Structure formats: C-alpha cells, structure tokens
C-alpha cells in the first residue's frame, strides 16, 4: 500500500526591504552622517540607505572622512545639494523609514514655492509626512521650549509623539555643534543670551514672558533650560491604525517608561547623535 507523499520543505530566503533614512541639514562637513552610513556598511546592513540634503552644498575632504572613520563616501549614502524641503518632495511618496533633523528648521530659507502661505517649519513637516512610510518616524532635535508647539503639530498630523530632554553628558558627546553649544547650564545661558542679542526688544519681552509662564507650569526649572536640546520622535500611523490611532503623547526624561519598540529606536538614535 502506497504511503502518503512526502511534503518537501522549501526554504525561503527572506528579502529585507530597504530601510531608508533621510537627514535634512547635516552640515557642509557631514561627519556624523558619513560615520553612520560607514558604520552601517561595515556591519553588513546593506539594506540601510542614507540620504543627506544640505542647501549650501558639501565639503567632504580627507579630514572629514578620517573623523567619520571612513576611507571614502560610503556607497549606501547619497549627498544632495538642495533645500531639505525640496529634497523631500523629490523623493518617492512613502519611501522613507526615518526623516531626521537637528536644529534645521531654525535655519531654513522660506520654501514658498512648495507650500505658499505657511512657515518653514510647517513646510518641512508637510514634506516629511509625504515622504515617510506608514509607521515611519520623523525625528527632530530642538529646544525644550518648543515641545508644546511640536506636540500640537503631532496632534494636527495625527502622529504619536515622544519627547526626551538630552542629558548634558549625551549632548557634550554629540557630533552636532548646535547640540554641543547647549550641552551645559553655562553654555545654554550663553546661547540664550546670543538669541536675545539677535532679537528685537518686543521679541525679547515676549520670550521672557513665555519662559516665566513655562517655569510656572513646571515645563522646565530655569531660563537656560528653555534651550536644552530635546529629542522628539513623531510616529506616522500605519494605514490600519489611521481611524483609531491613539498612541499616547509622552514627555519623559526616562526612556524606560516607553514601549519596548520605541525605547529600542530611541536608544539607536541617541547612539548616532
């Protein structure tokens, strides 16, 4: 009597989808971005593809490559001489897993050709929303005093939102100059004084008023804390989540309070800042 035919086991090779990371405004000497791409290539993370957009172009020489621990610009990195907003709009829709910016929106020229009638900050978020995959993250480093504004942006876009003020130790080790100049109370006070020196009298009065109100509400303790570098993570809802998306809006100094997936992502971000 013939037995049952044997089922053949077919091994399927998993094909990992590209994990695309866009950084807006990495600087004319993008040491940090090159280092991240080079490290990813060395570790065999071939599916990670980086793009950097800098409006004023790039100056990549041997000193930059040496500091980034790279012999040449990695093959998994594309450097684009363009405004971050324009560069994002040129990417295929929903193609990026992460969009990152560190103090970029403070220095954007008005992208009126893309989004007339709105601020540069709003234009960046609109362009990032178009480029991000569902479930992707928009990651920003900005001053602690801007958390409220960014929280409202997250609500408006229907995104989940987490904010973590960076420790002085982490900020001091950052590859970003904008983060390092805010790394200690003394440096933050100097940065705040610099900002005030470039602001009109009415602007200074309004900022002082907002700082006093924020301290009263307990958002931060001192005037100089208003410019403490703060990591903000926005998560775009997946398509099946859109109607009932209710990821909590969290402001925390302790990342261990967050969901494990978000905690893992934030730990990776902090390593690369």
Beta strands, then each sheet from edge to edge (+ up, - down):
strand 1: 19-24
strand 2: 48-53
strand 3: 77-80
strand 4: 96-102
strand 5: 132-143
strand 6: 160-165
strand 7: 229-235
strand 8: 249-251
sheet 1: 3+ 2+ 1+ 4+ 5+ 7- 6+ 8+
end
